[in-house]
C-alpha cells in the first residue's frame, strides 16, 4: 500500500471546491476508499485544522474530517525536522519531515516550493493530477 503525505493545500482545494471531479477531491475520495494510506503527524493535523478554520470551514465538517483521519491514517510521531525550506517557507518543512519519517512514497501538493524538489529522500513529490495518474496504474 502506498504511503502518501497530502499537503494542506490538497485538502483545502478539495473541501472548498464545488466540483467533486477535481483532482484533489478525487484524491480524498480514493484515500477514504483505501487506494492509499494517508500519513499524518500531529504537526500536519494541527496545520490542517488551523487552515480550515481560517478558511471559514464549518467546524462540524472539520471534526468529521479529523475523525476520518484518526480512523484511517497512519499516524507518525512527528519527531523529525527538515530545514531545507527555512529561507523560503519554513512551514513547508513539516511535510518533508513527515515524508522522511514515514518513508512515504509520495507527497502530493499544490505548493510550487515543494513541487520544485521532485524528490526528497526517496519520496516523489507530485501535483494532484500526476498523482492520480500514478493511482490509475
Secondary structure as UniProt FT lines:
FT   STRAND          3..6
FT   HELIX           8..16
FT   TURN            20..21
FT   HELIX           23..32
FT   TURN            33..34
FT   STRAND          37..41
FT   HELIX           42..54
FT   TURN            55..56
FT   HELIX           59..72
FT   STRAND          74..76
FT   TURN            84..88
FT   HELIX           90..92
FT   HELIX           93..102
FT   STRAND          106..108
FT   HELIX           112..115
FT   TURN            116..117
FT   STRAND          119..120
FT   TURN            121..122
FT   STRAND          123..126
FT   HELIX           128..136
//
